[in-house]
Amino acid sequence: EVQLVESGGGLVKPGGSLRISCAASGFSFSSYTMNWVRQAPGKGLEWVSCISSGSTYMYYADSVKGRFTISRDNARKSLYLQMNSLRADDTAVYYCARSVVPGTVAENWLDPWGQGTLVTVSS
Amino acid sequence: DIQMTQSPSSVSASVGDRVTITCRASQGISSWLAWYQQKPGKAPKLLIYAASSLESGVPSRFSGSGSGTDFTLTVSSLQPEDFATYYCLQANSFPYTFGQGTKLEIK
């Protein structure tokens, strides 16, 4: 069974940093592009970032560019999001999601998704 | 960036009704559009990909159509479990963008 489990969320002060993780199982992790998508409380979905299977390509939403860094460890089957200079509007549930088609970066759907981890930025 | 305009933002309907949700892209995205269903406290679930392809295991009452800039999701006969929020996603180019969502409520 394909499974994605996020962890590392919590409460952080404005201007602070946090790294969240996503542990993958049930599929060949190293073959797929992986994504982060977030959802602020009561709001819609916002795609945040993606990283290609071999970490060659990384893309970011304008809202996080220069502050967030996506990375992965294929040996550990894990995806990460390093979040720096956090702001109140970064408060959200962060989901990791796999791209559907292996070996491609763009033009690719997101499925499945993890259950999400909540990041709260507040003083 | 490509903007996705989804409408309506909410709709009230009854079991058995037919409902249509639309998404319009700010520029052509060919058929690089997906539809997701999200229930409270849960992760989104893929329903339709490539604008009109039904994801495995999704009931056939869900259908998608469109290409270029205009897309629709139709639920032909609403069931109680279909009351949720629906989002479109453009996967034509980065950054990927979602529509604002449509909350489907019971009348």
Interface residues (C-beta under 8 A of the other chain):
Chain A: N35 G44 L45 E46 W47 C50 Y59 Y60 A61 D62 Y95 V100 A106 E107 N108 W109 L110 D111 P112 W113 G114 Q115 G116
Chain B: D1 W32 A34 Y36 Q38 K42 A43 P44 L46 Y49 E55 Y87 L89 A91 N92 S93 F94 P95 Y96 T97 F98 G99 Q100 G101
